[in-house]
Amino acid sequence: MARKSITQRLAELEERKRTLKARLGKQERAQDTRRKILLGALVLHRLEHSNDPDFTRRLREWLRRELPGFLVRDGDKALFDDVLDQGELTSGGNPE
């Protein structure tokens, strides 16, 4: 079998490098998505199950201030109607 030229070997290494970079990018995006999901789950859990009414109130107030400017799509805003509703849960996950 004939040996590959240096140019061929370099081209193969460059292709391998591109493949590995793409795989790394995909892995980093997946980790970022997972972090966001877990953080969101924590926030929602604290809103619904916190034993600290003051913390829940402050968290809800912060979300009501920040979310409207952060969410730009109508469909995204609709997902948070329960959080943005002023009459919604005020503490500990129990309706008033």
N, CA, C and O atoms as a CHARMM CRD file, in Angstrom:
* protein
*
  384
    1    1 MET  N      0.84500  -1.17500   0.00000 PROA 1      0.00000
    2    1 MET  CA     0.00000   0.00000   0.00000 PROA 1      0.00000
    3    1 MET  C      0.89200   1.24000   0.00000 PROA 1      0.00000
    4    1 MET  O      1.84900   1.32800   0.76900 PROA 1      0.00000
    5    2 ALA  N      0.57900   2.16400  -0.84200 PROA 2      0.00000
    6    2 ALA  CA     1.39200   3.37400  -0.96700 PROA 2      0.00000
    7    2 ALA  C      1.15200   4.28300   0.23200 PROA 2      0.00000
    8    2 ALA  O      0.03900   4.39100   0.74800 PROA 2      0.00000
    9    3 ARG  N      2.20200   4.91400   0.64400 PROA 3      0.00000
   10    3 ARG  CA     2.08900   5.84800   1.76700 PROA 3      0.00000
   11    3 ARG  C      1.38500   7.11500   1.30100 PROA 3      0.00000
   12    3 ARG  O      1.51000   7.53400   0.15100 PROA 3      0.00000
   13    4 LYS  N      0.64400   7.71100   2.22500 PROA 4      0.00000
   14    4 LYS  CA    -0.05400   8.96000   1.92200 PROA 4      0.00000
   15    4 LYS  C      0.95300  10.10300   1.95400 PROA 4      0.00000
   16    4 LYS  O      1.91500  10.10300   2.72300 PROA 4      0.00000
   17    5 SER  N      0.69400  11.05600   1.10300 PROA 5      0.00000
   18    5 SER  CA     1.58300  12.21200   1.10300 PROA 5      0.00000
   19    5 SER  C      1.31200  13.06500   2.34400 PROA 5      0.00000
   20    5 SER  O      0.26800  12.94700   2.98600 PROA 5      0.00000
   21    6 ILE  N      2.24600  13.89400   2.65000 PROA 6      0.00000
   22    6 ILE  CA     2.09100  14.80200   3.79700 PROA 6      0.00000
   23    6 ILE  C      0.86500  15.67600   3.59800 PROA 6      0.00000
   24    6 ILE  O      0.12800  15.93100   4.55000 PROA 6      0.00000
   25    7 THR  N      0.63800  16.13500   2.38400 PROA 7      0.00000
   26    7 THR  CA    -0.51900  16.97000   2.08000 PROA 7      0.00000
   27    7 THR  C     -1.81700  16.22000   2.35600 PROA 7      0.00000
   28    7 THR  O     -2.74900  16.78600   2.92800 PROA 7      0.00000
   29    8 GLN  N     -1.88700  14.95700   1.95800 PROA 8      0.00000
   30    8 GLN  CA    -3.08100  14.14900   2.21400 PROA 8      0.00000
   31    8 GLN  C     -3.29600  13.95000   3.70800 PROA 8      0.00000
   32    8 GLN  O     -4.41700  14.06300   4.20400 PROA 8      0.00000
   33    9 ARG  N     -2.22700  13.65700   4.40800 PROA 9      0.00000
   34    9 ARG  CA    -2.32600  13.44900   5.85400 PROA 9      0.00000
   35    9 ARG  C     -2.77400  14.72200   6.55300 PROA 9      0.00000
   36    9 ARG  O     -3.58700  14.66600   7.47600 PROA 9      0.00000
   37   10 LEU  N     -2.25300  15.87600   6.12500 PROA 10     0.00000
   38   10 LEU  CA    -2.67500  17.15200   6.71000 PROA 10     0.00000
   39   10 LEU  C     -4.15800  17.41400   6.44600 PROA 10     0.00000
   40   10 LEU  O     -4.87600  17.88700   7.32600 PROA 10     0.00000
   41   11 ALA  N     -4.61000  17.10500   5.23400 PROA 11     0.00000
   42   11 ALA  CA    -6.02400  17.29200   4.89600 PROA 11     0.00000
   43   11 ALA  C     -6.90700  16.40400   5.77100 PROA 11     0.00000
   44   11 ALA  O     -7.95800  16.84400   6.23500 PROA 11     0.00000
   45   12 GLU  N     -6.49600  15.17900   5.99500 PROA 12     0.00000
   46   12 GLU  CA    -7.25400  14.26600   6.86000 PROA 12     0.00000
   47   12 GLU  C     -7.28900  14.77400   8.29900 PROA 12     0.00000
   48   12 GLU  O     -8.31700  14.69900   8.97200 PROA 12     0.00000
   49   13 LEU  N     -6.16400  15.28600   8.75500 PROA 13     0.00000
   50   13 LEU  CA    -6.11100  15.82500  10.11500 PROA 13     0.00000
   51   13 LEU  C     -7.00600  17.06500  10.25700 PROA 13     0.00000
   52   13 LEU  O     -7.66800  17.24400  11.27900 PROA 13     0.00000
   53   14 GLU  N     -7.01900  17.90600   9.23900 PROA 14     0.00000
   54   14 GLU  CA    -7.88800  19.08700   9.26300 PROA 14     0.00000
   55   14 GLU  C     -9.35800  18.67800   9.30100 PROA 14     0.00000
   56   14 GLU  O    -10.15100  19.28100  10.02500 PROA 14     0.00000
   57   15 GLU  N     -9.72100  17.66700   8.53300 PROA 15     0.00000
   58   15 GLU  CA   -11.09700  17.16600   8.53000 PROA 15     0.00000
   59   15 GLU  C    -11.45300  16.59900   9.89800 PROA 15     0.00000
   60   15 GLU  O    -12.54800  16.83000  10.41000 PROA 15     0.00000
   61   16 ARG  N    -10.53100  15.86300  10.47700 PROA 16     0.00000
   62   16 ARG  CA   -10.75600  15.30100  11.82600 PROA 16     0.00000
   63   16 ARG  C    -10.92400  16.42700  12.84100 PROA 16     0.00000
   64   16 ARG  O    -11.77200  16.34900  13.73000 PROA 16     0.00000
   65   17 LYS  N    -10.12100  17.46100  12.70400 PROA 17     0.00000
   66   17 LYS  CA   -10.21400  18.62100  13.60000 PROA 17     0.00000
   67   17 LYS  C    -11.59200  19.28000  13.47100 PROA 17     0.00000
   68   17 LYS  O    -12.20600  19.61300  14.48500 PROA 17     0.00000
   69   18 ARG  N    -12.08600  19.47400  12.25100 PROA 18     0.00000
   70   18 ARG  CA   -13.41100  20.07600  12.04000 PROA 18     0.00000
   71   18 ARG  C    -14.50600  19.20600  12.66200 PROA 18     0.00000
   72   18 ARG  O    -15.43700  19.71400  13.28600 PROA 18     0.00000
   73   19 THR  N    -14.38100  17.90100  12.48500 PROA 19     0.00000
   74   19 THR  CA   -15.36300  16.97300  13.04200 PROA 19     0.00000
   75   19 THR  C    -15.38600  17.05800  14.56900 PROA 19     0.00000
   76   19 THR  O    -16.45500  17.10900  15.17800 PROA 19     0.00000
   77   20 LEU  N    -14.21900  17.07300  15.17300 PROA 20     0.00000
   78   20 LEU  CA   -14.13500  17.13800  16.63800 PROA 20     0.00000
   79   20 LEU  C    -14.64500  18.47500  17.16200 PROA 20     0.00000
   80   20 LEU  O    -15.30500  18.52100  18.20000 PROA 20     0.00000
   81   21 LYS  N    -14.34500  19.56600  16.44900 PROA 21     0.00000
   82   21 LYS  CA   -14.85100  20.87900  16.86500 PROA 21     0.00000
   83   21 LYS  C    -16.37600  20.91400  16.79900 PROA 21     0.00000
   84   21 LYS  O    -17.02800  21.47000  17.68300 PROA 21     0.00000
   85   22 ALA  N    -16.93900  20.32300  15.75500 PROA 22     0.00000
   86   22 ALA  CA   -18.39900  20.27700  15.62200 PROA 22     0.00000
   87   22 ALA  C    -19.00800  19.45900  16.75500 PROA 22     0.00000
   88   22 ALA  O    -20.03300  19.84100  17.32000 PROA 22     0.00000
   89   23 ARG  N    -18.38100  18.34100  17.08600 PROA 23     0.00000
   90   23 ARG  CA   -18.86400  17.49600  18.17800 PROA 23     0.00000
   91   23 ARG  C    -18.79000  18.24100  19.51600 PROA 23     0.00000
   92   23 ARG  O    -19.70400  18.15700  20.33600 PROA 23     0.00000
   93   24 LEU  N    -17.69400  18.96700  19.72100 PROA 24     0.00000
   94   24 LEU  CA   -17.54000  19.74700  20.94700 PROA 24     0.00000
   95   24 LEU  C    -18.60400  20.83900  21.03200 PROA 24     0.00000
   96   24 LEU  O    -19.18700  21.06100  22.09300 PROA 24     0.00000
   97   25 GLY  N    -18.85500  21.51300  19.92400 PROA 25     0.00000
   98   25 GLY  CA   -19.88800  22.54900  19.91100 PROA 25     0.00000
   99   25 GLY  C    -21.25100  21.99300  20.24900 PROA 25     0.00000
  100   25 GLY  O    -22.00600  22.60400  21.00600 PROA 25     0.00000
  101   26 LYS  N    -21.57100  20.84000  19.69500 PROA 26     0.00000
  102   26 LYS  CA   -22.85200  20.19000  19.97600 PROA 26     0.00000
  103   26 LYS  C    -22.95200  19.82200  21.45300 PROA 26     0.00000
  104   26 LYS  O    -23.99600  20.00800  22.07700 PROA 26     0.00000
  105   27 GLN  N    -21.86700  19.30200  22.00400 PROA 27     0.00000
  106   27 GLN  CA   -21.84400  18.91800  23.41500 PROA 27     0.00000
  107   27 GLN  C    -22.02300  20.15300  24.30800 PROA 27     0.00000
  108   27 GLN  O    -22.75900  20.10000  25.29300 PROA 27     0.00000
  109   28 GLU  N    -21.36100  21.24900  23.97300 PROA 28     0.00000
  110   28 GLU  CA   -21.47300  22.47300  24.76800 PROA 28     0.00000
  111   28 GLU  C    -22.88600  23.04000  24.70800 PROA 28     0.00000
  112   28 GLU  O    -23.40200  23.51500  25.71900 PROA 28     0.00000
  113   29 ARG  N    -23.52200  22.99700  23.53400 PROA 29     0.00000
  114   29 ARG  CA   -24.90300  23.47500  23.40900 PROA 29     0.00000
  115   29 ARG  C    -25.84800  22.61100  24.24000 PROA 29     0.00000
  116   29 ARG  O    -26.76100  23.12500  24.88600 PROA 29     0.00000
  117   30 ALA  N    -25.62600  21.30600  24.22100 PROA 30     0.00000
  118   30 ALA  CA   -26.46600  20.39900  25.00600 PROA 30     0.00000
  119   30 ALA  C    -26.30400  20.67800  26.50500 PROA 30     0.00000
  120   30 ALA  O    -27.28800  20.67800  27.24600 PROA 30     0.00000
  121   31 GLN  N    -25.08400  20.91100  26.94500 PROA 31     0.00000
  122   31 GLN  CA   -24.85100  21.23000  28.36300 PROA 31     0.00000
  123   31 GLN  C    -25.49400  22.55800  28.73500 PROA 31     0.00000
  124   31 GLN  O    -26.06800  22.68600  29.81700 PROA 31     0.00000
  125   32 ASP  N    -25.40600  23.53900  27.85800 PROA 32     0.00000
  126   32 ASP  CA   -26.01700  24.84100  28.10700 PROA 32     0.00000
  127   32 ASP  C    -27.53700  24.70600  28.22300 PROA 32     0.00000
  128   32 ASP  O    -28.15400  25.29600  29.11000 PROA 32     0.00000
  129   33 THR  N    -28.12900  23.93100  27.32900 PROA 33     0.00000
  130   33 THR  CA   -29.56900  23.69900  27.37400 PROA 33     0.00000
  131   33 THR  C    -29.95800  23.00300  28.67100 PROA 33     0.00000
  132   33 THR  O    -30.94700  23.37400  29.30300 PROA 33     0.00000
  133   34 ARG  N    -29.19600  22.01000  29.06400 PROA 34     0.00000
  134   34 ARG  CA   -29.48300  21.27500  30.30800 PROA 34     0.00000
  135   34 ARG  C    -29.40400  22.19600  31.52000 PROA 34     0.00000
  136   34 ARG  O    -30.24300  22.12000  32.41700 PROA 34     0.00000
  137   35 ARG  N    -28.39500  23.06800  31.54800 PROA 35     0.00000
  138   35 ARG  CA   -28.26500  24.03100  32.65900 PROA 35     0.00000
  139   35 ARG  C    -29.49000  24.94500  32.73300 PROA 35     0.00000
  140   35 ARG  O    -30.00500  25.21200  33.81900 PROA 35     0.00000
  141   36 LYS  N    -29.95000  25.41700  31.58400 PROA 36     0.00000
  142   36 LYS  CA   -31.11500  26.30200  31.55300 PROA 36     0.00000
  143   36 LYS  C    -32.36600  25.58600  32.04500 PROA 36     0.00000
  144   36 LYS  O    -33.16300  26.14800  32.79500 PROA 36     0.00000
  145   37 ILE  N    -32.52700  24.34400  31.61500 PROA 37     0.00000
  146   37 ILE  CA   -33.68200  23.56500  32.05300 PROA 37     0.00000
  147   37 ILE  C    -33.65800  23.37400  33.56500 PROA 37     0.00000
  148   37 ILE  O    -34.67200  23.56500  34.23600 PROA 37     0.00000
  149   38 LEU  N    -32.49900  22.99800  34.10200 PROA 38     0.00000
  150   38 LEU  CA   -32.40500  22.76600  35.54400 PROA 38     0.00000
  151   38 LEU  C    -32.60600  24.04300  36.33500 PROA 38     0.00000
  152   38 LEU  O    -33.26400  24.02900  37.37500 PROA 38     0.00000
  153   39 LEU  N    -32.05200  25.14400  35.86100 PROA 39     0.00000
  154   39 LEU  CA   -32.22600  26.41700  36.55200 PROA 39     0.00000
  155   39 LEU  C    -33.69400  26.84400  36.53000 PROA 39     0.00000
  156   39 LEU  O    -34.22800  27.30400  37.53900 PROA 39     0.00000
  157   40 GLY  N    -34.33700  26.69100  35.38100 PROA 40     0.00000
  158   40 GLY  CA   -35.75900  27.00500  35.28300 PROA 40     0.00000
  159   40 GLY  C    -36.59100  26.11700  36.19500 PROA 40     0.00000
  160   40 GLY  O    -37.53800  26.58400  36.82700 PROA 40     0.00000
  161   41 ALA  N    -36.24000  24.84600  36.26300 PROA 41     0.00000
  162   41 ALA  CA   -36.96100  23.92300  37.14300 PROA 41     0.00000
  163   41 ALA  C    -36.81200  24.34400  38.60500 PROA 41     0.00000
  164   41 ALA  O    -37.76900  24.26800  39.37600 PROA 41     0.00000
  165   42 LEU  N    -35.62000  24.78600  38.98200 PROA 42     0.00000
  166   42 LEU  CA   -35.40300  25.25300  40.35100 PROA 42     0.00000
  167   42 LEU  C    -36.26300  26.47500  40.65600 PROA 42     0.00000
  168   42 LEU  O    -36.90300  26.54300  41.70600 PROA 42     0.00000
  169   43 VAL  N    -36.27700  27.43200  39.74400 PROA 43     0.00000
  170   43 VAL  CA   -37.06800  28.65000  39.96700 PROA 43     0.00000
  171   43 VAL  C    -38.54600  28.30000  40.09800 PROA 43     0.00000
  172   43 VAL  O    -39.21800  28.77300  41.01600 PROA 43     0.00000
  173   44 LEU  N    -39.05300  27.48000  39.19100 PROA 44     0.00000
  174   44 LEU  CA   -40.46300  27.09700  39.26600 PROA 44     0.00000
  175   44 LEU  C    -40.77000  26.31300  40.53800 PROA 44     0.00000
  176   44 LEU  O    -41.82300  26.49600  41.14900 PROA 44     0.00000
  177   45 HSD  N    -39.85400  25.44900  40.92700 PROA 45     0.00000
  178   45 HSD  CA   -40.04600  24.67900  42.16100 PROA 45     0.00000
  179   45 HSD  C    -40.12800  25.62000  43.36700 PROA 45     0.00000
  180   45 HSD  O    -40.99800  25.46700  44.22400 PROA 45     0.00000
  181   46 ARG  N    -39.21700  26.59000  43.42200 PROA 46     0.00000
  182   46 ARG  CA   -39.23200  27.54500  44.53900 PROA 46     0.00000
  183   46 ARG  C    -40.50700  28.38200  44.55100 PROA 46     0.00000
  184   46 ARG  O    -41.02300  28.70700  45.62000 PROA 46     0.00000
  185   47 LEU  N    -41.01800  28.73000  43.37800 PROA 47     0.00000
  186   47 LEU  CA   -42.27200  29.48200  43.31400 PROA 47     0.00000
  187   47 LEU  C    -43.44100  28.66100  43.84000 PROA 47     0.00000
  188   47 LEU  O    -44.35400  29.19800  44.46700 PROA 47     0.00000
  189   48 GLU  N    -43.40900  27.38400  43.58600 PROA 48     0.00000
  190   48 GLU  CA   -44.54000  26.52700  43.93200 PROA 48     0.00000
  191   48 GLU  C    -44.43900  25.88200  45.30500 PROA 48     0.00000
  192   48 GLU  O    -45.46200  25.56700  45.91500 PROA 48     0.00000
  193   49 HSD  N    -43.21800  25.67800  45.80300 PROA 49     0.00000
  194   49 HSD  CA   -43.06900  24.87300  47.01600 PROA 49     0.00000
  195   49 HSD  C    -42.21800  25.51900  48.10400 PROA 49     0.00000
  196   49 HSD  O    -41.80200  24.83300  49.03700 PROA 49     0.00000
  197   50 SER  N    -41.95600  26.78200  48.01300 PROA 50     0.00000
  198   50 SER  CA   -41.09500  27.41700  49.00100 PROA 50     0.00000
  199   50 SER  C    -41.80800  27.55700  50.33800 PROA 50     0.00000
  200   50 SER  O    -43.00600  27.83400  50.39600 PROA 50     0.00000
  201   51 ASN  N    -41.05400  27.36000  51.40300 PROA 51     0.00000
  202   51 ASN  CA   -41.57100  27.58200  52.75700 PROA 51     0.00000
  203   51 ASN  C    -41.23300  28.97800  53.25200 PROA 51     0.00000
  204   51 ASN  O    -41.44500  29.30200  54.42000 PROA 51     0.00000
  205   52 ASP  N    -40.71000  29.79600  52.36000 PROA 52     0.00000
  206   52 ASP  CA   -40.31300  31.16100  52.70200 PROA 52     0.00000
  207   52 ASP  C    -41.15600  32.13600  51.87700 PROA 52     0.00000
  208   52 ASP  O    -40.78500  32.48300  50.75600 PROA 52     0.00000
  209   53 PRO  N    -42.29200  32.57700  52.43000 PROA 53     0.00000
  210   53 PRO  CA   -43.19800  33.44900  51.66800 PROA 53     0.00000
  211   53 PRO  C    -42.53000  34.73900  51.19100 PROA 53     0.00000
  212   53 PRO  O    -42.84900  35.23100  50.10800 PROA 53     0.00000
  213   54 ASP  N    -41.61400  35.29200  51.97800 PROA 54     0.00000
  214   54 ASP  CA   -40.95000  36.52700  51.57600 PROA 54     0.00000
  215   54 ASP  C    -40.06400  36.28800  50.35200 PROA 54     0.00000
  216   54 ASP  O    -40.06400  37.08600  49.41500 PROA 54     0.00000
  217   55 PHE  N    -39.31300  35.18900  50.36500 PROA 55     0.00000
  218   55 PHE  CA   -38.47500  34.86200  49.21300 PROA 55     0.00000
  219   55 PHE  C    -39.33200  34.64100  47.97000 PROA 55     0.00000
  220   55 PHE  O    -39.00500  35.14000  46.89400 PROA 55     0.00000
  221   56 THR  N    -40.41600  33.90200  48.11300 PROA 56     0.00000
  222   56 THR  CA   -41.31000  33.63000  46.98700 PROA 56     0.00000
  223   56 THR  C    -41.87600  34.92200  46.42600 PROA 56     0.00000
  224   56 THR  O    -41.94300  35.09300  45.20900 PROA 56     0.00000
  225   57 ARG  N    -42.28100  35.82800  47.29600 PROA 57     0.00000
  226   57 ARG  CA   -42.82400  37.11500  46.86500 PROA 57     0.00000
  227   57 ARG  C    -41.77500  37.91100  46.10100 PROA 57     0.00000
  228   57 ARG  O    -42.05700  38.45900  45.03600 PROA 57     0.00000
  229   58 ARG  N    -40.55400  37.97300  46.65300 PROA 58     0.00000
  230   58 ARG  CA   -39.48700  38.73200  45.98400 PROA 58     0.00000
  231   58 ARG  C    -39.10100  38.09800  44.65300 PROA 58     0.00000
  232   58 ARG  O    -38.84000  38.81300  43.68500 PROA 58     0.00000
  233   59 LEU  N    -39.06200  36.77200  44.58600 PROA 59     0.00000
  234   59 LEU  CA   -38.74200  36.08200  43.34200 PROA 59     0.00000
  235   59 LEU  C    -39.81200  36.35900  42.29000 PROA 59     0.00000
  236   59 LEU  O    -39.49200  36.64900  41.13700 PROA 59     0.00000
  237   60 ARG  N    -41.07100  36.27100  42.68300 PROA 60     0.00000
  238   60 ARG  CA   -42.17300  36.53600  41.76100 PROA 60     0.00000
  239   60 ARG  C    -42.13900  37.98500  41.27200 PROA 60     0.00000
  240   60 ARG  O    -42.35500  38.24600  40.08800 PROA 60     0.00000
  241   61 GLU  N    -41.86700  38.92700  42.18200 PROA 61     0.00000
  242   61 GLU  CA   -41.77200  40.33600  41.78600 PROA 61     0.00000
  243   61 GLU  C    -40.62400  40.54700  40.79700 PROA 61     0.00000
  244   61 GLU  O    -40.77900  41.27500  39.81700 PROA 61     0.00000
  245   62 TRP  N    -39.48200  39.92000  41.04500 PROA 62     0.00000
  246   62 TRP  CA   -38.34300  40.03900  40.13700 PROA 62     0.00000
  247   62 TRP  C    -38.69100  39.48600  38.75500 PROA 62     0.00000
  248   62 TRP  O    -38.37800  40.10200  37.73500 PROA 62     0.00000
  249   63 LEU  N    -39.33900  38.32100  38.73000 PROA 63     0.00000
  250   63 LEU  CA   -39.73200  37.72600  37.45300 PROA 63     0.00000
  251   63 LEU  C    -40.72300  38.61700  36.70900 PROA 63     0.00000
  252   63 LEU  O    -40.64500  38.75200  35.48800 PROA 63     0.00000
  253   64 ARG  N    -41.64900  39.22100  37.44000 PROA 64     0.00000
  254   64 ARG  CA   -42.62800  40.11400  36.80200 PROA 64     0.00000
  255   64 ARG  C    -41.96400  41.35000  36.21800 PROA 64     0.00000
  256   64 ARG  O    -42.44200  41.90200  35.22700 PROA 64     0.00000
  257   65 ARG  N    -40.87000  41.78500  36.82100 PROA 65     0.00000
  258   65 ARG  CA   -40.12200  42.93000  36.28200 PROA 65     0.00000
  259   65 ARG  C    -39.28000  42.53000  35.07700 PROA 65     0.00000
  260   65 ARG  O    -39.23900  43.24800  34.07800 PROA 65     0.00000
  261   66 GLU  N    -38.61400  41.39500  35.16900 PROA 66     0.00000
  262   66 GLU  CA   -37.61900  41.00500  34.17800 PROA 66     0.00000
  263   66 GLU  C    -38.17200  40.25400  32.96800 PROA 66     0.00000
  264   66 GLU  O    -37.72000  40.48000  31.84600 PROA 66     0.00000
  265   67 LEU  N    -39.12500  39.38200  33.17500 PROA 67     0.00000
  266   67 LEU  CA   -39.60000  38.54400  32.06800 PROA 67     0.00000
  267   67 LEU  C    -40.19800  39.32000  30.89600 PROA 67     0.00000
  268   67 LEU  O    -39.88500  39.00400  29.74900 PROA 67     0.00000
  269   68 PRO  N    -41.04500  40.32200  31.13600 PROA 68     0.00000
  270   68 PRO  CA   -41.63400  41.01500  29.98100 PROA 68     0.00000
  271   68 PRO  C    -40.59300  41.60200  29.02300 PROA 68     0.00000
  272   68 PRO  O    -40.82100  41.60200  27.81300 PROA 68     0.00000
  273   69 GLY  N    -39.48300  42.09200  29.51400 PROA 69     0.00000
  274   69 GLY  CA   -38.43900  42.62300  28.65600 PROA 69     0.00000
  275   69 GLY  C    -37.56100  41.55000  28.03400 PROA 69     0.00000
  276   69 GLY  O    -36.89800  41.79000  27.02400 PROA 69     0.00000
  277   70 PHE  N    -37.55600  40.38300  28.62800 PROA 70     0.00000
  278   70 PHE  CA   -36.71400  39.27600  28.15100 PROA 70     0.00000
  279   70 PHE  C    -37.41400  38.44500  27.08200 PROA 70     0.00000
  280   70 PHE  O    -36.79300  38.00300  26.11500 PROA 70     0.00000
  281   71 LEU  N    -38.70400  38.24100  27.26700 PROA 71     0.00000
  282   71 LEU  CA   -39.47700  37.41500  26.33900 PROA 71     0.00000
  283   71 LEU  C    -39.97500  38.27200  25.18200 PROA 71     0.00000
  284   71 LEU  O    -40.62900  39.29000  25.40500 PROA 71     0.00000
  285   72 VAL  N    -39.67700  37.87900  23.96600 PROA 72     0.00000
  286   72 VAL  CA   -40.08100  38.67600  22.81100 PROA 72     0.00000
  287   72 VAL  C    -41.17700  38.00300  21.97800 PROA 72     0.00000
  288   72 VAL  O    -41.95700  38.69600  21.32400 PROA 72     0.00000
  289   73 ARG  N    -41.24900  36.70500  21.99000 PROA 73     0.00000
  290   73 ARG  CA   -42.26000  35.98600  21.20300 PROA 73     0.00000
  291   73 ARG  C    -43.54500  35.85300  22.01800 PROA 73     0.00000
  292   73 ARG  O    -43.50700  35.60800  23.22300 PROA 73     0.00000
  293   74 ASP  N    -44.67600  36.01700  21.34500 PROA 74     0.00000
  294   74 ASP  CA   -45.96600  35.88300  22.02100 PROA 74     0.00000
  295   74 ASP  C    -46.14200  34.49500  22.61800 PROA 74     0.00000
  296   74 ASP  O    -46.67400  34.34900  23.71800 PROA 74     0.00000
  297   75 GLY  N    -45.69500  33.47700  21.89200 PROA 75     0.00000
  298   75 GLY  CA   -45.80400  32.11000  22.40400 PROA 75     0.00000
  299   75 GLY  C    -44.98600  31.89900  23.66300 PROA 75     0.00000
  300   75 GLY  O    -45.40000  31.17200  24.56600 PROA 75     0.00000
  301   76 ASP  N    -43.81600  32.53800  23.72500 PROA 76     0.00000
  302   76 ASP  CA   -42.98400  32.43900  24.93000 PROA 76     0.00000
  303   76 ASP  C    -43.65300  33.15300  26.09400 PROA 76     0.00000
  304   76 ASP  O    -43.65900  32.65700  27.22100 PROA 76     0.00000
  305   77 LYS  N    -44.21600  34.32000  25.81200 PROA 77     0.00000
  306   77 LYS  CA   -44.90800  35.07300  26.87300 PROA 77     0.00000
  307   77 LYS  C    -46.07500  34.27300  27.43100 PROA 77     0.00000
  308   77 LYS  O    -46.31700  34.27600  28.63800 PROA 77     0.00000
  309   78 ALA  N    -46.79300  33.59100  26.55500 PROA 78     0.00000
  310   78 ALA  CA   -47.94100  32.79300  26.99000 PROA 78     0.00000
  311   78 ALA  C    -47.51800  31.67400  27.94100 PROA 78     0.00000
  312   78 ALA  O    -48.28700  31.28100  28.81800 PROA 78     0.00000
  313   79 LEU  N    -46.30600  31.16600  27.77300 PROA 79     0.00000
  314   79 LEU  CA   -45.82200  30.11300  28.66400 PROA 79     0.00000
  315   79 LEU  C    -45.68400  30.59200  30.10400 PROA 79     0.00000
  316   79 LEU  O    -45.70700  29.78800  31.03600 PROA 79     0.00000
  317   80 PHE  N    -45.54300  31.89900  30.28400 PROA 80     0.00000
  318   80 PHE  CA   -45.31800  32.45400  31.61600 PROA 80     0.00000
  319   80 PHE  C    -46.49800  33.26800  32.12100 PROA 80     0.00000
  320   80 PHE  O    -46.34800  34.06300  33.04900 PROA 80     0.00000
  321   81 ASP  N    -47.66800  33.08000  31.52500 PROA 81     0.00000
  322   81 ASP  CA   -48.85600  33.80500  31.98600 PROA 81     0.00000
  323   81 ASP  C    -49.11000  33.58900  33.47000 PROA 81     0.00000
  324   81 ASP  O    -49.48600  34.51800  34.18400 PROA 81     0.00000
  325   82 ASP  N    -48.90100  32.35000  33.93600 PROA 82     0.00000
  326   82 ASP  CA   -49.16500  32.05900  35.34900 PROA 82     0.00000
  327   82 ASP  C    -48.19700  32.80000  36.26600 PROA 82     0.00000
  328   82 ASP  O    -48.57800  33.18900  37.37000 PROA 82     0.00000
  329   83 VAL  N    -46.97700  33.00000  35.84000 PROA 83     0.00000
  330   83 VAL  CA   -45.98400  33.69600  36.65500 PROA 83     0.00000
  331   83 VAL  C    -46.24100  35.20100  36.62400 PROA 83     0.00000
  332   83 VAL  O    -46.07500  35.88500  37.63400 PROA 83     0.00000
  333   84 LEU  N    -46.64200  35.70900  35.47300 PROA 84     0.00000
  334   84 LEU  CA   -46.83600  37.15100  35.31600 PROA 84     0.00000
  335   84 LEU  C    -48.18300  37.63100  35.82000 PROA 84     0.00000
  336   84 LEU  O    -48.37100  38.83300  36.00600 PROA 84     0.00000
  337   85 ASP  N    -49.12700  36.72600  36.04600 PROA 85     0.00000
  338   85 ASP  CA   -50.45400  37.08700  36.53200 PROA 85     0.00000
  339   85 ASP  C    -50.35300  37.62800  37.94900 PROA 85     0.00000
  340   85 ASP  O    -49.85200  36.94800  38.84500 PROA 85     0.00000
  341   86 GLN  N    -50.81800  38.82600  38.14800 PROA 86     0.00000
  342   86 GLN  CA   -50.72400  39.48000  39.46000 PROA 86     0.00000
  343   86 GLN  C    -51.54200  38.76100  40.52500 PROA 86     0.00000
  344   86 GLN  O    -51.20600  38.83600  41.70700 PROA 86     0.00000
  345   87 GLY  N    -52.59600  38.07400  40.13700 PROA 87     0.00000
  346   87 GLY  CA   -53.44200  37.40700  41.12100 PROA 87     0.00000
  347   87 GLY  C    -53.01700  35.98800  41.41300 PROA 87     0.00000
  348   87 GLY  O    -53.66400  35.29600  42.19900 PROA 87     0.00000
  349   88 GLU  N    -51.94000  35.54300  40.79200 PROA 88     0.00000
  350   88 GLU  CA   -51.47300  34.16700  40.93300 PROA 88     0.00000
  351   88 GLU  C    -50.91400  33.94100  42.33500 PROA 88     0.00000
  352   88 GLU  O    -50.93700  34.84100  43.17500 PROA 88     0.00000
  353   89 LEU  N    -50.42600  32.76700  42.57200 PROA 89     0.00000
  354   89 LEU  CA   -49.89900  32.34500  43.87200 PROA 89     0.00000
  355   89 LEU  C    -48.99200  33.40500  44.49800 PROA 89     0.00000
  356   89 LEU  O    -48.15500  33.99600  43.81700 PROA 89     0.00000
  357   90 THR  N    -49.16200  33.63400  45.77200 PROA 90     0.00000
  358   90 THR  CA   -48.34700  34.62600  46.44200 PROA 90     0.00000
  359   90 THR  C    -47.27600  34.00700  47.31600 PROA 90     0.00000
  360   90 THR  O    -46.25700  34.64700  47.57700 PROA 90     0.00000
  361   91 SER  N    -47.47700  32.78200  47.77500 PROA 91     0.00000
  362   91 SER  CA   -46.42300  32.15200  48.58500 PROA 91     0.00000
  363   91 SER  C    -46.70300  30.67200  48.72500 PROA 91     0.00000
  364   91 SER  O    -47.85200  30.23100  48.73900 PROA 91     0.00000
  365   92 GLY  N    -45.62100  29.91500  48.82900 PROA 92     0.00000
  366   92 GLY  CA   -45.69700  28.51900  49.18500 PROA 92     0.00000
  367   92 GLY  C    -46.48200  27.63000  48.24500 PROA 92     0.00000
  368   92 GLY  O    -46.69000  26.45800  48.56200 PROA 92     0.00000
  369   93 GLY  N    -46.92800  28.12900  47.10500 PROA 93     0.00000
  370   93 GLY  CA   -47.61000  27.29600  46.15300 PROA 93     0.00000
  371   93 GLY  C    -49.08100  27.06800  46.44400 PROA 93     0.00000
  372   93 GLY  O    -49.71200  26.24100  45.78600 PROA 93     0.00000
  373   94 ASN  N    -49.64900  27.78500  47.42100 PROA 94     0.00000
  374   94 ASN  CA   -51.06200  27.61400  47.73700 PROA 94     0.00000
  375   94 ASN  C    -51.84500  28.81400  47.25800 PROA 94     0.00000
  376   94 ASN  O    -51.47400  29.94700  47.56600 PROA 94     0.00000
  377   95 PRO  N    -52.95100  28.59700  46.49000 PROA 95     0.00000
  378   95 PRO  CA   -53.74500  29.73100  46.02500 PROA 95     0.00000
  379   95 PRO  C    -54.41500  30.41100  47.19500 PROA 95     0.00000
  380   95 PRO  O    -54.76100  29.78200  48.19500 PROA 95     0.00000
  381   96 GLU  N    -54.59000  31.70600  47.05000 PROA 96     0.00000
  382   96 GLU  CA   -55.23300  32.45800  48.14200 PROA 96     0.00000
  383   96 GLU  C    -56.72200  32.31500  48.08100 PROA 96     0.00000
  384   96 GLU  O    -57.43100  32.87500  48.91700 PROA 96     0.00000
